Amino acid sequence: MEGLLALLVLVLLAVPVLLIIALVSISGLKARVGLLEARIAELARRADARPSAAAAADVADDEADEREPTLGELMRGAPAASAQPPASATASPGSPPSPDAGPPPSAPPAPPRAAEPAAAMPPPLPASAPRPIFPEAPRAEPARAARAQVRAPAQPDPIERMVGAVKRWFTEGNVPVKVGMLVLFAGVAALLKYATDQGWMRFPIEFRLAGIALAALAGLVFGWRQRERKRSFALSLQGGAIGVLLLVVFAAFKRYGLIEAGPAFALSIVLVAGAGVLAVRQNAIALALLGIFAGFMAPIWLSTGQGNHVALFSYYAVLNAAIFVIAWWRPWRALNLLGFVFTFGIGTAWGVLRYRSADFASTEPFLLLFFAFYLLIPILYAWRQAAGRRDFIDGCLVFGTPLVAFSLQAGLLEGERMPLAFCALGLAVLYAALAWWLKRREHFVALATPYALLAVGFATLAVPLALSAQTTACVFAVEGAALVWLGLRQQRILPQLAGLALQVFAAGGFLIGISDGPEPLTAVLNARFMGALLIALAGFASAWSYRRAEQRNPALLYYLWGLAWWCGNAWGEFDRFLLSDLRADASLAFVALSAWLAAETYRRLPTRALSWTAALGLASALPLAIAQETAHLHPFGGYGLAAWLVYAIAGLRALRCLRDQAGAALAFAHSTWLWAWPLAASLSLHEFAGRATVGDGWTWGALALPFLLMAAALQWRPEWVALPVGERFRQWRGVVQGSFVFALALGAIVVLGQPGSSAPLPWVPLLNPLDLSQLAVLALFAFWLASPSAPDDLRARRVPLLAAAGFALITAITLRATHHWGGVPWDGSMYRTGLVQTSLTVVWSLLGVLGWVIGSRRGQRGLWLTGAVLMAVVLAKLVFVDRTHLGNLLGIASFIAYGLLCTLVGYLAPAPPATSDAPAEPPSEMSA
C-alpha cells in the first residue's frame, strides 16, 4: 500500500514539473521565432524601400501609424506612434531639406531606432491577423482575407481538451497548494496505516483520531479566515481538512468501532453538507471536488475486507445527496461526473466481486436511490445553465445513468426476463413522461428529445424480454415504421436508419421464430400470420412516409418489401391450412382483392407502383386459371366459381379506380382482364366437351369459341368490352384485337393436324365443328386485315396471306374427307395411300383451274400466274408421287383429271394481258 501511495505522489509531482518545463521551452521558442521575424522584416524594408525623401517620410509616418506596439511599449503605456522618430530626424544633419526641392534619389534609407537594438527587440503582439514577413501586392489581400474568413479555426478534439484541462489545473491558481494538499492527504493516510501496523502510537486510538480531527479543524478554520486574501490556498486547505475529517469519522466507525452507525452517519452528513455549503458559499468548485473526492476515497483506503455493503452504500448515498444539493445551486458538471463515476464504478466492482442473491433486498433500494439522484441532476444542470446555453446537455449523465443502472439491475435480477421487461417498461414510461413534461418548459426543451429516444429504446428493449420472437418481430416492425416517420418529420437520418434496422431485425427474428416455434392451429388468427402482416404493414407505412417526403426510391424499396411479405404471408397461410385443389381458388380471390386495394390506394395516392400492383394482380388470373384446371379440371370447379365472382367484382372496381390517371398500367390491366375471361371459359368448355364423349372436333371448337366471341366483339362491338374504362379503350383496342387474332390463327394452324370428328353427328365438310371454327378464324383474320387496326405491312399483303390460309384449310378439309369418308387412318401412313394423293391432285388442280379462269376473266395476271404455279406443282406431284399409283384406277384418274382440266383451262382461260397493260386490282370491299 505504501508503495502505491509513493508512486501516486511521484506521478502527481512529475506531471506538473514536466508541463512547466514544456511551457518554458515553448515560450523560449516563441521568443526566438519572434526575434527572427523582426530581423527578416527589417532586412526586407531596407532592400525594397527606395523612395524619395518626401515619399520616405510619408512611408515612415504610415509605418509609424500601422506598426504594432511592442510588449515593452504596452507595458509602459506609450502609444506605438509616439515611439517612432519624426521623419526629419532621419535626414543627415549636414544637408537640411529645402522646402522647394526634395531629397536626392540616392538618399539612404532611415536607420533603425537606436533606443532599442534589434537584438533586444521583443516579438510584436498579433492584432486581428498576423502581418506577413514579406509585403504582398495589394490585390492579393482581399483574397487572403476571404480565405481567412472561410477557414474557421479547428475545434480541439476531446484528448486535447482533456490535456488542456490537466495543464490548466497544474498551471493556474495556487499550484503548490494543490499539489501539496494531494501529497499531504496521501501521506497522512499512509502514515496512519503504517503507524497502526507498526504499533508506534501506543496511546489509545481515540486520542490519535481526536488529534487528527483537531488538526483538520484547525486547518479548516485557518483556511476559512484566509479565503479573502489567499483564495486558492484557502479553498484547497478547506477541502483537504474536510476530507481528513471524513476519513477520521469513517475510520472510527468501521475500522475501530468507536462510534455507532447512527452518529457516524450523522457526522458524515454534517461534514459533507459543510463542504457543500462552503463550496457553494465561496463559489469554489475546487473545494467541492476535493471534499467529495476525499469522501469517496476514504472507504477504499480504510477497507477491512468485511464487505459491509449497507454501510458503504449508505455513506455513498450521503455523498450523492451532497452532490445533488450542490447541483441545485451550482452547475458544476465536473462534480456531477465525479460522483457518477465513483458511485456506479465502485457499485459495479462490488457487484461483480461480492453480490449474492440474498443481498438483493438490501441493495436494490440503493440502486434506485442512486438512479434517482443522477436522473434529476442533469435536469438541475440544464436549469442552472445561462440563458444562452440552455441547449447544453450533460450527455454522460443523460444517457449513461439509465444504461448503467439497467445493466446493474440486470445483474441483480440475474437474468430474469420478465422482471427485467417490467423494469425496461417502467423506464420507458418514466422517460416518456419526463420528455412530455420537459418539452412544455422552455428551459428544458433540449432534454426532451434525448429522453424521448431513451423512452423508445427501453420500450423496444422490453419487447424481446417479455415476448416471443414472433411477437417481438411485430413490435419491432411497427416501431421501425414509427421511427422512419419521425426521422422524416424531423429531417434526421439517424431515426430513419434505426427504423430500417428495426424492420430488418424484425424480419430476421420472425423467420427464426417460425423455424423453431410450433405450427399454428388456427388459420389467420394466429401469431405467425399476424406477425408477418404487421411486418408488411410496417413496410407499407414506411413507403407512404417516404412518398409524402418526395423520396421515391426508398418509398419503392419499402413498398416492394411490404408487398413481398403481404403475398408471402397469404400464400404461406394457404399452404398450411388449405387442400391443394383449393389453393389456386384462394390465390385468385387474394390477388383480386389485393389488386382492388392497390387500385383504391392509387386513387387517393397515385403512384406507379400501386397502379402496376393492381395490373399485375389482375394479370395473375391467367396463370391461376391454368392452375385451377390442373387442380380440379376446369377453372369454375370447386370454389373456382366463387373465386371468379370475387375477381369480377374486385377487377371491375380496380379498373374503375385506375381509369382516370393510369397509363400503361391501365392498358395492361384491362388487356389481361379481357384475356382472363375467354381463357377461363375456354378451359371450362373444353373440359365439358371432353366429358360428353363427343368427337374431338367439338372439343377443339369449344376451346376456340370464347376467343372467337371476344375477337368478334372487339371487331364489331368494342363498346361491349370497353367497360369500365370507357373511351380510353380506343388507345389499346388495336393491340388487344391483334393479340386475339394472332392467337386464333396460331390455334387454327395447330388444329390443322386434327381429324375433327363430329361424333355423334355425321361428318360433313365445312359443316362440322372444327371446320366451322377454322372458317370463322379465317373470316375474322380477313376482316381484321382489312381494318385500320392491322399493321400496314400486313394489310399490304393480305391477299397472299388469305390465299395461303385458304389453301391450307382446303387441304386439311380434303384430308379429313379421305379419313372420314374413305376410311384412311389419320396418321403418317395416310400420305402413302392412293386415295389421299388422288384427292389432293384433284382438289389442287381445281384450285389451279379456278385461279387460271378467274385471273383470265378479271384480267388479274397475278391470280392467273398463281393458278399456273399451282398447276405446275400438281404436275410435279403427278410425275414424282402419283406415277407410283398408275397401276390402279385412282392413279389413272389423277392423270386423266389433270389432263382434262388443263385442256378446259386452255379453252376457257387464255393468258391475260401483261401487268403493265392490265387494269389495277380493285380494292377489297371487306371492311371492319
Secondary structure as GFF3:
##gff-version 3
##sequence-region A 1 928
A	DSSP	alpha_helix	2	48	.	.	.	ID=ss1
A	DSSP	alpha_helix	53	66	.	.	.	ID=ss2
A	DSSP	alpha_helix	71	76	.	.	.	ID=ss3
A	DSSP	three_ten_helix	87	90	.	.	.	ID=ss4
A	DSSP	three_ten_helix	118	120	.	.	.	ID=ss5
A	DSSP	alpha_helix	140	150	.	.	.	ID=ss6
A	DSSP	alpha_helix	158	171	.	.	.	ID=ss7
A	DSSP	alpha_helix	175	198	.	.	.	ID=ss8
A	DSSP	alpha_helix	205	225	.	.	.	ID=ss9
A	DSSP	alpha_helix	231	250	.	.	.	ID=ss10
A	DSSP	pi_helix	251	255	.	.	.	ID=ss11
A	DSSP	alpha_helix	261	282	.	.	.	ID=ss12
A	DSSP	alpha_helix	285	301	.	.	.	ID=ss13
A	DSSP	alpha_helix	309	329	.	.	.	ID=ss14
A	DSSP	alpha_helix	333	354	.	.	.	ID=ss15
A	DSSP	three_ten_helix	357	359	.	.	.	ID=ss16
A	DSSP	alpha_helix	360	384	.	.	.	ID=ss17
A	DSSP	three_ten_helix	387	389	.	.	.	ID=ss18
A	DSSP	alpha_helix	395	413	.	.	.	ID=ss19
A	DSSP	alpha_helix	417	439	.	.	.	ID=ss20
A	DSSP	three_ten_helix	442	444	.	.	.	ID=ss21
A	DSSP	alpha_helix	445	466	.	.	.	ID=ss22
A	DSSP	alpha_helix	469	490	.	.	.	ID=ss23
A	DSSP	alpha_helix	493	516	.	.	.	ID=ss24
A	DSSP	alpha_helix	527	548	.	.	.	ID=ss25
A	DSSP	alpha_helix	552	577	.	.	.	ID=ss26
A	DSSP	alpha_helix	580	604	.	.	.	ID=ss27
A	DSSP	alpha_helix	608	619	.	.	.	ID=ss28
A	DSSP	alpha_helix	621	632	.	.	.	ID=ss29
A	DSSP	alpha_helix	640	658	.	.	.	ID=ss30
A	DSSP	alpha_helix	664	691	.	.	.	ID=ss31
A	DSSP	alpha_helix	696	716	.	.	.	ID=ss32
A	DSSP	alpha_helix	718	721	.	.	.	ID=ss33
A	DSSP	three_ten_helix	726	731	.	.	.	ID=ss34
A	DSSP	alpha_helix	733	750	.	.	.	ID=ss35
A	DSSP	three_ten_helix	751	753	.	.	.	ID=ss36
A	DSSP	alpha_helix	769	786	.	.	.	ID=ss37
A	DSSP	alpha_helix	792	796	.	.	.	ID=ss38
A	DSSP	alpha_helix	798	820	.	.	.	ID=ss39
A	DSSP	three_ten_helix	828	832	.	.	.	ID=ss40
A	DSSP	alpha_helix	834	858	.	.	.	ID=ss41
A	DSSP	alpha_helix	861	880	.	.	.	ID=ss42
A	DSSP	three_ten_helix	882	885	.	.	.	ID=ss43
A	DSSP	alpha_helix	889	908	.	.	.	ID=ss44
###
